[in-house]
Amino acid sequence: MREAEPLSLPDSPSQPLSWEARAGTGKWSLCTCAAAANIAAWPWHCRRGDVRPGSVTSFDAFKREWRGGRVTGVDDRLLLSSSFGAAATAYAEHRPDYAQAAVRWALELVPGPRVLDLGAGTGKLSATLVALGADVVAVEPDPAMLGELRRALPAVRALPGSAETIPLPDASVDAVLAGNALHWFDMSVAGPEIARVLAPGGSLAGLWNVMDDRVDWVAGLERVSGSAAIGPRDTLSSWRAATAGMLVPSSGLVGFGSPEQVEFPHGQRRTADSLVATLATRAGMLVMADQDREATLGGIRDFLASRPETAQGEFTLPMLTGVLRVRRPEKIDQSLGPGC
Ligand SMILES: C[S@@+](CC[C@H](N)C(=O)[O-])C[C@H]1O[C@@H](n2cnc3c(N)ncnc32)[C@H](O)[C@@H]1O
């Protein structure tokens, strides 16, 4: 395994480095953090494992190594989950909000108005929550995404943090919602952490905006796009199977109720260009080599130009918001161990 070229650390811990790659003891580690220079405080992703500081490279340098096949043992989940900051402005402009009915269902029966939007990104779900009158606190690890959220929703309390390290006191929220983000959490750590901040009787829900692939042109779009742009979590036909196992007791959600899944109709006004721009913000696309990404987006553009539904002007992208919900009982039997 090749070591990265050493790069000197920034002087100030406040200097944002949204992408970091470090050579550690026998493996690479990826890190997304605002305070990357403060080695003693490597947060979230970098917390785990025996990573030895000293050999730090820019993300561009890391990507060159990675694309060249000279980096092995990379945790794809970390690479993908920390990819969004590089496209934060486009993300804020193009990604959809969530069906209000879906958010209402996620919050049904919760004991109070305090909602944590976890992995809040640029605030798409927070905005829907605010519109529904929730008392929202947003937590997001990526500084660029958090910056967009603060710009869009200055009245929302927005904190740096992650699902694995939530900067909130015990039992301080009535619901924890995650919009298109739950799949990035390390639930073995995040599950107990979410249970800690969630009040008795509260709910945890993952929401995913999925495309309605019962519609012929959408199914065609899925075929030409490939799974980097439209994966199993992104379509009606497969999101349930792709997410069903995410909120089970073995993920640290001891004593929670059985998971439930429901979809709610949704849609987004798009043009061919804005739909291409939306798909370009998918994690799989963001980490692709430039040439491959251009080829994939070109294929999508050609397909949209070939279909009467999408060739001209504005159209509605048929979508649904899928919700996976579990409820925390009023009283938890602490004698139950994980897996019960
Ligand atoms: C696809 S975006 C969704 C953002 C926003 N919730 C929305 O609905 O548009 C996924 C977000 O999850 C964040 N994320 C990734 N790993 C995370 C983790 N371990 N804990 C919390 N958030 C995480 C990313 O930084 C990114 O902002």
PDBQT file of the ligand as one rigid body, heavy atoms in Angstrom, charges set to zero:
ROOT
HETATM    1  C1  LIG A 401     -27.922  12.768   1.106  1.00  0.00    +0.000 C 
HETATM    2  S1  LIG A 401     -27.492  13.946   2.300  1.00  0.00    +0.000 S 
HETATM    3  C2  LIG A 401     -29.079  14.333   3.054  1.00  0.00    +0.000 C 
HETATM    4  C3  LIG A 401     -29.115  15.690   3.637  1.00  0.00    +0.000 C 
HETATM    5  C4  LIG A 401     -30.480  16.151   4.146  1.00  0.00    +0.000 C 
HETATM    6  N1  LIG A 401     -30.924  15.358   5.257  1.00  0.00    +0.000 N 
HETATM    7  C5  LIG A 401     -31.512  16.139   3.040  1.00  0.00    +0.000 C 
HETATM    8  O1  LIG A 401     -32.565  15.531   3.221  1.00  0.00    +0.000 OA
HETATM    9  O2  LIG A 401     -31.279  16.741   1.989  1.00  0.00    +0.000 OA
HETATM   10  C6  LIG A 401     -26.731  12.979   3.558  1.00  0.00    +0.000 C 
HETATM   11  C7  LIG A 401     -26.197  13.836   4.690  1.00  0.00    +0.000 C 
HETATM   12  O3  LIG A 401     -25.805  12.982   5.755  1.00  0.00    +0.000 OA
HETATM   13  C8  LIG A 401     -24.613  13.493   6.298  1.00  0.00    +0.000 C 
HETATM   14  N2  LIG A 401     -23.914  12.400   6.988  1.00  0.00    +0.000 N 
HETATM   15  C9  LIG A 401     -23.066  11.480   6.491  1.00  0.00    +0.000 A 
HETATM   16  N3  LIG A 401     -22.628  10.665   7.448  1.00  0.00    +0.000 NA
HETATM   17  C10 LIG A 401     -23.224  11.074   8.599  1.00  0.00    +0.000 A 
HETATM   18  C11 LIG A 401     -23.157  10.646   9.945  1.00  0.00    +0.000 A 
HETATM   19  N4  LIG A 401     -22.405   9.607  10.287  1.00  0.00    +0.000 N 
HETATM   20  N5  LIG A 401     -23.877  11.308  10.873  1.00  0.00    +0.000 NA
HETATM   21  C12 LIG A 401     -24.660  12.347  10.516  1.00  0.00    +0.000 A 
HETATM   22  N6  LIG A 401     -24.756  12.796   9.258  1.00  0.00    +0.000 NA
HETATM   23  C13 LIG A 401     -24.040  12.177   8.303  1.00  0.00    +0.000 A 
HETATM   24  C14 LIG A 401     -23.849  14.045   5.111  1.00  0.00    +0.000 C 
HETATM   25  O4  LIG A 401     -22.869  14.979   5.489  1.00  0.00    +0.000 OA
HETATM   26  C15 LIG A 401     -25.000  14.651   4.304  1.00  0.00    +0.000 C 
HETATM   27  O5  LIG A 401     -25.216  15.991   4.637  1.00  0.00    +0.000 OA
ENDROOT
TORSDOF 0
